[in-house]
Amino acid sequence: MATFPAAFPADDGSWSLVETIHQSQPVDVTAPYSTANLAGKAILITGGASGFGAGFARKWTSHGAHIFIGDLDDAAGEALVAELRTIPGSSGHQYYQHCDVTNWLDQVSLFKMAVATSPTGGIDAVVAGAGIVERGDTVNGNIFDHPQGLDAENPPPPKLKVLAVNLTGVMYTTHLAIFWLKRNGGQKSGEGAESISVAKDEVLQPPRDRHILLISSIAGVSPLPGQTEYTASKHAVMGLFRTLRGTVWRQGIRVNVLNPYFVDTPLLPWRGLALLAGGVKAEVDDVVEAGTRLMADHSIVGRGLVVGPKGRIEVDVGKEDVPGAGVKGQQAIWEIYAHDYDKVEVFVWRFVQMLNTLKKVRGWIGTVKDLFQIYRTERAKKSQRAPVKVPARA
C-alpha cells in the first residue's frame, strides 16, 4: 500500500516526481550529440510542407530518416518530397499526403498511410507542427479581441480557426501518436537492448524510439498582444506538454516541446515582420538544430527548449543547476519549464503515484491471469489424455 508524506516538506525530495515519470536531467545545449539515431527512424510531421517542418524533414532525411508529411499545401508538399529523395543520405522513403489537421479522418488516414508505407512497419516519432496565426486586423474588427456587430439579430460566433488548427489539430495528432507509437515494436522505459535474449546468428536490433515533439511558441510562455487566439492556443500546447509528460512514460513514450521566438517563416505575417524591423529574430537553423537534438537523443525525456536570437551570454550559477553554466559565447537555445516535477503539490503527487501503483498492480494481475490460463490449459490437456473408463458389463 502506497504511503504519502503527511506534510509538504521544504526540499527533502519527498514530493519530487522526476524519477517516477522518468524525466531526464536538464538539457546541456552546449554539449555535442550524435545524430546516428535518426537513421532508419520513421517520423511523421504535420504541417511539414514549409517552415520548421520542412527544415526538420531536410535535416533528418540527410541522416537517413523516413519522413511522412501531412499538409494542406499539396504543391509544396509534393515538391518537398521530390527534393528529399535526392538529398545525399536519403533513405528514399519520404511521402506526402494531403491533410487538414482539423479534420479527424484526414489525420487518421495520414497515420495509417505512414504505418502502411513505413519500411519499419510503424511510426517512431511524431511532430505536431501544423499551426497558423490570426491574419485579421483591428480596423476591420475581424480578430478575436475586436468584435463588431454582436448587437445584430443572431450574430455569428467567432470563427476560432486558430484554436481549431493549433489546439484541436494538435490534440488529434497527439491522440493518434500515443496510439500508433505503442505499436511500433519499441521498448518501454527502463528496458534496455542489452536485456534482449537473441540467438547467436540473430542481429540485435536497437530499441525503437517512441517520441512526440510538440511545437509551441514564445507565445506559449509570454503574452503576444494582437494575437489572442494564437497565444491562447500555444499556452494550451504547453499545458498539454507539461501534463502529458507525467503520464505517457508508462507507455514507453517520451514527449518534448520547442518554443521558437519570432522566425521569418510563412507563419509570420507581414505586420509581424514590420513590427520586428530593426530588431532581432530567431533563425530557422537554430530551431531545426534544437529539434534535431530532441529527436536524435533518446535520453531527453520531458524537456522543453526555447529558441531565440543568438546572444552573448555568461551564466554565473553552479553547473549542477544549469548545464553549460559559465560558458561564454553565442547561444540561441535555452531550457524552459525544467523543474515542474521537482516539487509538486499534493494532488499531482498522489495522482502520479497512484498511476504508478496501478501499473504495478496490473502487472501482477496480468501475471496471475497468465499463470491461471496456463493451469487451465494444462488441466485440459491432462483431461484429454486420461483414459476413459468403460463400465463393465454385468
FENJOPE-V220820 format. One record per pair of residues at least 24 apart in sequence whose C-alpha atoms are under 10 Angstrom apart, sorted by the first residue. I is the first residue (numbers start at 1). J is the second residue. Records with the same first field share a line. If there is no record, write none. Layout:
I=J ; J
This chain:
1=357
2=350 ; 353 ; 354 ; 356 ; 357
3=350 ; 353
4=346 ; 349 ; 350 ; 353
5=346 ; 349 ; 350
6=346
7=346
8=343 ; 344 ; 345 ; 346
9=343
10=343
11=342 ; 343
12=343
13=342 ; 343
14=342 ; 343 ; 344 ; 349
15=341 ; 342 ; 343 ; 344 ; 345 ; 346 ; 348 ; 349 ; 350
16=339 ; 340 ; 341 ; 342 ; 343 ; 344 ; 345 ; 349
17=246 ; 340 ; 341 ; 342 ; 343 ; 344 ; 348 ; 349 ; 352 ; 353
18=246 ; 302 ; 339 ; 340 ; 341 ; 342 ; 343 ; 344
19=341 ; 342
20=246 ; 247 ; 249 ; 250 ; 341 ; 349 ; 352 ; 353 ; 356
21=189 ; 245 ; 246 ; 247 ; 248 ; 249 ; 250 ; 254 ; 301 ; 302 ; 341 ; 352 ; 353 ; 356
22=189 ; 190 ; 245 ; 246 ; 247 ; 249 ; 250 ; 252 ; 254 ; 299 ; 300 ; 301 ; 302
23=245 ; 246 ; 249 ; 254 ; 255 ; 299 ; 300 ; 301 ; 302 ; 303 ; 338 ; 339 ; 341 ; 342
24=254 ; 298 ; 299 ; 300 ; 301 ; 302 ; 303 ; 338
25=299 ; 300 ; 301 ; 302 ; 303 ; 323 ; 338 ; 339
26=300 ; 301 ; 302 ; 303 ; 304 ; 320 ; 321 ; 322 ; 323 ; 335 ; 336 ; 338 ; 339
27=293 ; 294 ; 299 ; 300 ; 301 ; 303 ; 304 ; 305 ; 322 ; 323 ; 324 ; 334 ; 335 ; 336 ; 338
28=322 ; 323 ; 324 ; 325 ; 333 ; 334 ; 335
29=289 ; 290 ; 293 ; 305 ; 323 ; 324 ; 331 ; 332 ; 333 ; 334 ; 335
30=323 ; 324 ; 325 ; 327 ; 329 ; 331 ; 333 ; 334
31=323 ; 324
32=293
33=292 ; 293 ; 294 ; 296 ; 297
34=292 ; 293 ; 296 ; 297
35=60 ; 63 ; 64 ; 292 ; 293 ; 295 ; 296 ; 297
36=63 ; 64 ; 65 ; 296 ; 297
37=63 ; 64 ; 65 ; 206 ; 208 ; 209 ; 295 ; 296 ; 297 ; 298
38=62 ; 63 ; 64 ; 65 ; 66 ; 209 ; 292 ; 295 ; 296 ; 297
39=63 ; 64 ; 65 ; 66 ; 89 ; 90 ; 91 ; 296
40=64 ; 65 ; 66 ; 67 ; 90 ; 91 ; 93 ; 118 ; 119 ; 120 ; 124 ; 208
41=65 ; 66 ; 67 ; 118 ; 119 ; 120 ; 122 ; 123 ; 124 ; 125 ; 208 ; 209 ; 210 ; 295 ; 296
42=66 ; 67 ; 68 ; 93 ; 94 ; 114 ; 115 ; 117 ; 118 ; 119 ; 120 ; 121 ; 122 ; 123 ; 124 ; 125 ; 126 ; 184 ; 208 ; 209
43=67 ; 68 ; 69 ; 94 ; 114 ; 118 ; 122 ; 123 ; 124 ; 125 ; 126 ; 127 ; 210 ; 211 ; 212 ; 295
44=68 ; 69 ; 70 ; 94 ; 95 ; 96 ; 110 ; 111 ; 114 ; 115 ; 123 ; 124 ; 125 ; 126 ; 127 ; 128 ; 129 ; 173 ; 177 ; 212
45=69 ; 70 ; 71 ; 96 ; 110 ; 125 ; 126 ; 127 ; 128 ; 129 ; 130 ; 173 ; 213
46=70 ; 71 ; 72 ; 97 ; 98 ; 99 ; 100 ; 101 ; 107 ; 110 ; 126 ; 127 ; 128 ; 129 ; 130 ; 131 ; 169 ; 170 ; 173
47=71 ; 72 ; 73 ; 77 ; 98 ; 99 ; 100 ; 101 ; 127 ; 128 ; 129 ; 130 ; 131 ; 132
48=72 ; 73 ; 76 ; 77 ; 80 ; 96 ; 127 ; 128 ; 129 ; 130
49=73 ; 74 ; 75 ; 76 ; 77 ; 78 ; 79 ; 80 ; 81 ; 96 ; 130
50=76 ; 77 ; 80 ; 130 ; 265 ; 266 ; 267
51=129 ; 130 ; 263 ; 264 ; 265 ; 266 ; 267 ; 284 ; 288
52=129 ; 130 ; 215 ; 260 ; 263 ; 265 ; 266 ; 267 ; 284 ; 285 ; 287 ; 288 ; 291
53=127 ; 128 ; 129 ; 130 ; 215 ; 288 ; 291
54=80 ; 81 ; 84 ; 129 ; 288
55=284 ; 285 ; 287 ; 288 ; 289 ; 291
56=127 ; 284 ; 285 ; 287 ; 288 ; 289 ; 290 ; 291 ; 292 ; 295
57=81 ; 84 ; 94 ; 288
58=83 ; 84 ; 85 ; 87 ; 90 ; 288
59=84 ; 87 ; 90 ; 285 ; 288 ; 289 ; 291 ; 292
60=84 ; 89 ; 90 ; 288 ; 291 ; 292 ; 295 ; 296
61=85 ; 86 ; 87 ; 88 ; 89 ; 90 ; 91 ; 92 ; 93 ; 94
62=86 ; 87 ; 88 ; 89 ; 90 ; 91
63=87 ; 88 ; 89 ; 90 ; 91
64=88 ; 89 ; 90 ; 91 ; 92 ; 93
65=89 ; 90 ; 91 ; 92 ; 93 ; 94
66=90 ; 91 ; 92 ; 93 ; 94 ; 95 ; 114 ; 117 ; 118 ; 119 ; 120 ; 123 ; 124
67=91 ; 92 ; 93 ; 94 ; 95 ; 96 ; 114 ; 118 ; 123 ; 125 ; 126
68=93 ; 94 ; 95 ; 96 ; 97 ; 110 ; 111 ; 113 ; 114 ; 115 ; 117 ; 118 ; 123 ; 126
69=94 ; 95 ; 96 ; 97 ; 98 ; 99 ; 110 ; 111 ; 114 ; 127
70=95 ; 96 ; 97 ; 98 ; 99 ; 100 ; 101 ; 106 ; 107 ; 109 ; 110 ; 111 ; 114 ; 129 ; 130
71=96 ; 97 ; 98 ; 99 ; 100 ; 101 ; 110 ; 129 ; 130
72=97 ; 98 ; 99 ; 100 ; 101 ; 130
73=97 ; 98 ; 99 ; 100
74=98 ; 99
91=119
93=117 ; 118 ; 119
94=118
100=130 ; 165 ; 169
101=128 ; 130 ; 131 ; 164 ; 165 ; 166 ; 167 ; 168 ; 169 ; 170 ; 171 ; 172 ; 173
102=130 ; 161 ; 163 ; 164 ; 165 ; 166 ; 167 ; 168 ; 169 ; 170 ; 171 ; 172 ; 173
103=164 ; 165 ; 168 ; 169 ; 172
104=168 ; 169 ; 172 ; 173 ; 176
105=172
107=169 ; 172 ; 173 ; 176
108=172 ; 173 ; 176
110=173
111=173 ; 176 ; 177 ; 180
112=176 ; 180
115=180 ; 183 ; 184
120=184 ; 185 ; 208
121=183 ; 184 ; 185
122=180 ; 181 ; 182 ; 183 ; 184 ; 185 ; 186 ; 208
123=177 ; 180 ; 181 ; 182 ; 183 ; 184 ; 185 ; 186 ; 208 ; 209 ; 210 ; 211
124=177 ; 180 ; 181 ; 182 ; 183 ; 184 ; 185 ; 186 ; 208 ; 209 ; 210 ; 211 ; 212 ; 253
125=177 ; 178 ; 180 ; 181 ; 184 ; 208 ; 209 ; 210 ; 211 ; 212 ; 213 ; 253 ; 254 ; 255 ; 295
126=173 ; 174 ; 176 ; 177 ; 178 ; 180 ; 181 ; 210 ; 211 ; 212 ; 213 ; 214 ; 255 ; 295
127=170 ; 173 ; 174 ; 177 ; 211 ; 212 ; 213 ; 214 ; 215 ; 256 ; 257 ; 291 ; 295
128=166 ; 169 ; 170 ; 171 ; 172 ; 173 ; 174 ; 177 ; 212 ; 213 ; 214 ; 215 ; 216 ; 257
129=166 ; 169 ; 170 ; 173 ; 213 ; 214 ; 215 ; 216
130=165 ; 166 ; 167 ; 169 ; 170 ; 173 ; 214 ; 215
131=162 ; 163 ; 164 ; 165 ; 166 ; 167 ; 169 ; 170 ; 215 ; 216 ; 230 ; 233 ; 234 ; 267
132=161 ; 162 ; 163 ; 164 ; 165 ; 166 ; 230 ; 266 ; 267 ; 268
133=161 ; 162 ; 163 ; 165 ; 166 ; 227 ; 228 ; 229 ; 230 ; 231 ; 233 ; 267 ; 268 ; 269
134=160 ; 161 ; 162 ; 163 ; 226 ; 227 ; 228 ; 229 ; 230 ; 231 ; 267 ; 268 ; 269
135=162 ; 227 ; 267 ; 268 ; 269 ; 270 ; 271
136=226 ; 227
137=226 ; 271
138=226
143=226 ; 227 ; 228 ; 229
144=226 ; 227 ; 228 ; 229 ; 230
145=225 ; 226 ; 227 ; 228 ; 229
146=226
160=229 ; 230
161=229 ; 230
162=227 ; 228 ; 229 ; 230 ; 231 ; 232 ; 233
163=229 ; 230 ; 231 ; 232 ; 233 ; 234 ; 236
164=229 ; 233
165=230 ; 233
166=215 ; 216 ; 229 ; 230 ; 231 ; 232 ; 233 ; 234 ; 236 ; 237
167=230 ; 232 ; 233 ; 234 ; 235 ; 236 ; 237 ; 240
168=233 ; 237
170=214 ; 215 ; 233 ; 236 ; 237 ; 240
171=237 ; 240
173=212 ; 214
174=212 ; 213 ; 214 ; 240 ; 244 ; 255
177=210 ; 211 ; 212 ; 253
178=210 ; 211 ; 212 ; 248 ; 251 ; 252 ; 253
179=251
180=210
181=208 ; 209 ; 210 ; 211 ; 212 ; 251 ; 252 ; 253
182=209 ; 210 ; 251 ; 252 ; 253
183=210
184=208 ; 209 ; 210
185=209 ; 210
186=210 ; 251 ; 252 ; 253
187=251 ; 252 ; 253
188=249 ; 250 ; 251 ; 252 ; 253 ; 254
189=249 ; 250 ; 251 ; 252 ; 253 ; 254
190=249 ; 252
191=252
208=298
209=252 ; 253 ; 254 ; 295 ; 296 ; 297 ; 298
210=249 ; 251 ; 252 ; 253 ; 254 ; 255 ; 295 ; 298
211=252 ; 253 ; 254 ; 255 ; 256 ; 294 ; 295 ; 296 ; 298 ; 300 ; 301
212=241 ; 245 ; 248 ; 253 ; 254 ; 255 ; 256 ; 257 ; 294 ; 295 ; 301 ; 302
213=241 ; 254 ; 255 ; 256 ; 257 ; 258 ; 291 ; 294 ; 295 ; 302 ; 303 ; 304
214=238 ; 240 ; 241 ; 255 ; 256 ; 257 ; 258 ; 259 ; 291 ; 304
215=241 ; 256 ; 257 ; 258 ; 259 ; 260 ; 291 ; 304
216=241 ; 257 ; 258 ; 259 ; 260 ; 261 ; 304 ; 305 ; 306
217=257 ; 258 ; 259 ; 260 ; 261 ; 262 ; 305 ; 306 ; 307
218=258 ; 259 ; 260 ; 261 ; 262 ; 306 ; 307 ; 308
219=259 ; 260 ; 261 ; 262
220=258 ; 259 ; 260
221=259 ; 306 ; 336 ; 337
226=272
234=259
238=304 ; 337
241=302 ; 303 ; 304 ; 337
242=302 ; 303 ; 304 ; 337 ; 338 ; 340 ; 341
243=302 ; 340 ; 348
244=302
245=301 ; 302 ; 303 ; 341
246=302 ; 340 ; 341 ; 348 ; 351 ; 352 ; 355
247=351 ; 352 ; 355 ; 356
248=302
249=301 ; 302
250=355 ; 356 ; 359
253=301 ; 302
254=298 ; 299 ; 300 ; 301 ; 302 ; 303
255=294 ; 300 ; 301 ; 302 ; 303 ; 304
256=291 ; 294 ; 295 ; 300 ; 301 ; 302 ; 303 ; 304 ; 305
257=290 ; 291 ; 294 ; 301 ; 302 ; 303 ; 304 ; 305 ; 306 ; 335 ; 336
258=287 ; 288 ; 290 ; 291 ; 294 ; 303 ; 304 ; 305 ; 306 ; 307 ; 333 ; 334 ; 335 ; 336
259=287 ; 290 ; 304 ; 305 ; 306 ; 307 ; 308 ; 333 ; 334 ; 335 ; 336
260=284 ; 286 ; 287 ; 290 ; 305 ; 306 ; 307 ; 308 ; 309 ; 332 ; 333
261=287 ; 306 ; 307 ; 308 ; 309 ; 332
262=307 ; 308 ; 309
263=287 ; 307 ; 308 ; 309
279=309
280=308 ; 309 ; 310 ; 311
281=307 ; 308 ; 309 ; 310
282=307 ; 308 ; 309 ; 310 ; 332 ; 333
283=307 ; 308 ; 309 ; 310 ; 332
284=308
286=310 ; 331 ; 332 ; 333
287=332 ; 333
289=333
290=332 ; 333 ; 334
302=337 ; 338 ; 340 ; 341
303=335 ; 336 ; 337 ; 338 ; 339
304=334 ; 335 ; 336 ; 337 ; 338
305=332 ; 333 ; 334 ; 335 ; 336 ; 337 ; 338
306=332 ; 333 ; 334 ; 335 ; 336 ; 337
307=331 ; 332 ; 333 ; 334 ; 335
308=332 ; 333 ; 334
309=333
